[in-house]
Structure formats: structure tokens, C-alpha cells
Amino acid sequence: MKANINDRVRVVLTEAGAKHLTAEYEKRGYTFAGPFYGGSKYEDSLWPLANLFGPALRNGFDIPFDKCQIEILEDE
């Protein structure tokens, strides 16, 4: 399977992921209907997802995505 950084993706957030995403949105001044919660689904292109969660994707950190999965969405 190949992925393009512009592909649309979906993740299910863990509690740690929801806290991280809410904090990133607030820090960057993004407008959103947050806060996010564990179990929330989040969709975006792959590159902004990597940009937002890059600091949280480290060995020993709490996992931000349920089952460590990123779902690549089919083109509509």
C-alpha cells in the first residue's frame, strides 16, 4: 500500500490524543468546536495530522490514536 501526504485520513483519538490535539489547537489559535475527547474521530490530510501529532509520536509517550491506527480514506 502506498500513501500520499495529501491523502485524507481518519484516526480515533485516545484520551492522550484528545488532550494533545485540544492543546495544539488552542496554542495555534485554531477555531474549533472542541475540546476533543477520547473516542472522537478526527479527519484531515496526512501532512497536517503529522504536523499536529509529531511531538506526541515518541517512544514512551502515551499513544494518541486508538490501536495505533491511521485509516486512509478512499477518494470520493
C-alpha positions in Angstrom: 0.0 0.0 0.0 1.2 3.5 -0.8 0.1 6.7 0.9 0.4 10.2 -0.3 0.9 13.1 2.2 -2.3 14.7 0.7 -4.4 11.6 1.3 -7.4 12.1 3.7 -7.0 10.1 6.8 -9.1 9.3 10.0 -8.0 8.5 13.5 -9.8 7.6 16.6 -8.3 9.6 19.5 -7.3 8.2 22.8 -7.6 10.4 25.9 -4.0 11.4 25.5 -4.5 12.2 21.8 -7.6 14.3 22.6 -5.7 16.3 25.2 -2.8 16.8 22.8 -5.0 17.9 19.9 -7.0 20.3 22.1 -3.8 21.8 23.4 -2.3 22.2 19.9 -5.5 23.8 18.5 -5.5 26.3 21.5 -1.8 27.0 21.2 -2.1 27.7 17.4 -5.3 29.8 17.8 -7.3 27.5 15.6 -11.1 27.9 15.7 -12.8 24.6 16.6 -15.8 23.2 18.4 -13.6 21.4 20.9 -12.5 20.2 23.2 -11.8 16.8 21.7 -12.5 13.6 23.8 -11.1 10.1 23.8 -13.1 8.1 21.2 -13.5 11.2 19.0 -12.9 10.7 15.3 -10.5 13.2 13.7 -10.2 13.6 9.9 -7.6 15.6 8.0 -5.0 15.2 5.3 -2.0 13.1 6.3 0.5 16.0 6.4 -1.4 18.2 8.9 -2.0 15.2 11.1 1.7 14.5 11.1 2.4 18.2 11.9 -0.1 18.3 14.8 0.9 15.0 16.3 4.6 14.8 15.5 5.6 16.0 19.0 3.4 13.3 20.6 4.7 10.4 18.5 7.7 9.4 20.5 8.8 6.1 22.2 7.5 6.1 25.8 4.8 8.7 25.2 1.1 7.9 25.5 -0.4 6.7 22.2 -2.6 9.4 20.6 -4.5 7.0 18.3 -6.7 4.1 19.2 -4.9 0.8 18.3 -2.1 3.0 16.8 -4.1 3.1 13.6 -4.4 5.7 10.9 -7.2 4.9 8.3 -6.6 6.2 4.8 -9.9 7.3 3.4 -11.0 6.4 -0.2 -11.4 9.2 -2.7 -15.0 10.3 -3.0 
